[in-house]
Amino acid sequence: MKIPEEVLDYIAQAPEQQQQIMKQLIDLIDREIPEASVSFKWSQPVFACGKDFAYFKTGKRNSPWAFPTDRSSPIPGNSSRAPAKLYAM
């Protein structure tokens, strides 16, 4: 996955612990969904595979990230109608 310069700059400005987690998330998405791409939208990194499916952002005490759980999700096997799930790192 090619990482845009804006995404690399965003990660570099995050606290060290969040940087490590963000890099691990990028590696995980790249490994598990190789056709995915990342762009910088709405002032945060956003991952897409045909359509947006995840994002993360920095925070003072944590770094929230979310994955949608609707039927239109590009993630294989994701068929729930629940709203996006938000997690904190």
C-alpha positions as a Markdown table, in Angstrom:
| # | Residue | x | y | z |
|---|---|---|---|---|
| 1 | Met | 0.0 | 0.0 | 0.0 |
| 2 | Lys | 1.4 | 3.4 | -1.0 |
| 3 | Ile | 1.2 | 5.8 | 2.0 |
| 4 | Pro | 0.5 | 9.4 | 1.0 |
| 5 | Glu | 2.9 | 12.0 | 2.5 |
| 6 | Glu | -0.1 | 13.7 | 4.4 |
| 7 | Val | -0.7 | 10.4 | 6.2 |
| 8 | Leu | 3.0 | 9.9 | 7.1 |
| 9 | Asp | 3.1 | 13.5 | 8.4 |
| 10 | Tyr | -0.1 | 12.9 | 10.5 |
| 11 | Ile | 1.4 | 9.8 | 12.1 |
| 12 | Ala | 4.7 | 11.6 | 12.8 |
| 13 | Gln | 2.9 | 14.3 | 14.8 |
| 14 | Ala | 1.1 | 11.7 | 17.0 |
| 15 | Pro | 2.4 | 10.7 | 20.4 |
| 16 | Glu | 5.0 | 7.9 | 20.2 |
| 17 | Gln | 2.7 | 5.1 | 21.5 |
| 18 | Gln | -0.1 | 6.1 | 19.0 |
| 19 | Gln | 2.5 | 6.2 | 16.2 |
| 20 | Gln | 3.4 | 2.5 | 16.8 |
| 21 | Ile | -0.3 | 1.4 | 16.9 |
| 22 | Met | -1.1 | 3.4 | 13.7 |
| 23 | Lys | 1.8 | 1.8 | 11.9 |
| 24 | Gln | 0.7 | -1.7 | 13.1 |
| 25 | Leu | -2.9 | -1.0 | 11.9 |
| 26 | Ile | -1.5 | 0.0 | 8.5 |
| 27 | Asp | 0.6 | -3.1 | 8.3 |
| 28 | Leu | -2.4 | -5.3 | 9.4 |
| 29 | Ile | -4.8 | -3.7 | 6.8 |
| 30 | Asp | -2.1 | -4.0 | 4.1 |
| 31 | Arg | -1.5 | -7.7 | 4.9 |
| 32 | Glu | -5.2 | -8.7 | 5.2 |
| 33 | Ile | -6.7 | -6.5 | 2.5 |
| 34 | Pro | -3.9 | -5.9 | 0.0 |
| 35 | Glu | -6.2 | -4.2 | -2.5 |
| 36 | Ala | -7.0 | -1.5 | 0.1 |
| 37 | Ser | -5.7 | 2.1 | -0.2 |
| 38 | Val | -5.2 | 4.9 | 2.3 |
| 39 | Ser | -5.9 | 8.6 | 1.7 |
| 40 | Phe | -6.1 | 11.7 | 3.8 |
| 41 | Lys | -9.7 | 12.9 | 4.1 |
| 42 | Trp | -11.5 | 15.0 | 6.8 |
| 43 | Ser | -8.1 | 15.7 | 8.4 |
| 44 | Gln | -7.4 | 12.0 | 9.1 |
| 45 | Pro | -6.2 | 8.8 | 7.4 |
| 46 | Val | -9.0 | 6.9 | 5.7 |
| 47 | Phe | -8.8 | 3.4 | 4.3 |
| 48 | Ala | -10.8 | 2.3 | 1.3 |
| 49 | Cys | -11.4 | -0.8 | -0.8 |
| 50 | Gly | -13.9 | 0.4 | -3.4 |
| 51 | Lys | -15.4 | 2.6 | -0.6 |
| 52 | Asp | -14.2 | 3.9 | 2.7 |
| 53 | Phe | -14.1 | 1.2 | 5.4 |
| 54 | Ala | -11.9 | 2.5 | 8.3 |
| 55 | Tyr | -10.2 | 5.5 | 9.7 |
| 56 | Phe | -8.1 | 6.5 | 12.7 |
| 57 | Lys | -7.2 | 9.8 | 14.3 |
| 58 | Thr | -5.0 | 11.1 | 17.2 |
| 59 | Gly | -6.2 | 12.2 | 20.6 |
| 60 | Lys | -4.7 | 13.4 | 23.8 |
| 61 | Arg | -5.2 | 10.2 | 25.7 |
| 62 | Asn | -6.1 | 7.7 | 23.0 |
| 63 | Ser | -6.4 | 7.3 | 19.3 |
| 64 | Pro | -9.9 | 6.3 | 18.1 |
| 65 | Trp | -10.4 | 4.2 | 15.0 |
| 66 | Ala | -13.5 | 2.8 | 13.5 |
| 67 | Phe | -14.7 | 0.1 | 11.1 |
| 68 | Pro | -18.2 | 0.1 | 9.6 |
| 69 | Thr | -20.4 | -2.9 | 10.1 |
| 70 | Asp | -23.1 | -2.4 | 7.5 |
| 71 | Arg | -23.9 | -4.6 | 4.5 |
| 72 | Ser | -22.2 | -2.3 | 2.1 |
| 73 | Ser | -18.8 | -2.8 | 3.8 |
| 74 | Pro | -16.1 | -3.8 | 1.4 |
| 75 | Ile | -14.6 | -6.1 | 4.1 |
| 76 | Pro | -15.4 | -9.8 | 3.1 |
| 77 | Gly | -17.8 | -11.5 | 5.5 |
| 78 | Asn | -19.0 | -8.3 | 7.1 |
| 79 | Ser | -22.8 | -8.5 | 6.7 |
| 80 | Ser | -24.1 | -6.9 | 9.9 |
| 81 | Arg | -26.5 | -3.9 | 9.8 |
| 82 | Ala | -25.1 | -2.3 | 13.0 |
| 83 | Pro | -23.6 | 1.1 | 12.8 |
| 84 | Ala | -19.8 | 1.6 | 12.7 |
| 85 | Lys | -17.9 | 0.3 | 15.7 |
| 86 | Leu | -15.5 | 2.8 | 17.3 |
| 87 | Tyr | -12.5 | 1.7 | 19.2 |
| 88 | Ala | -9.9 | 3.6 | 21.2 |
| 89 | Met | -6.2 | 2.7 | 21.2 |
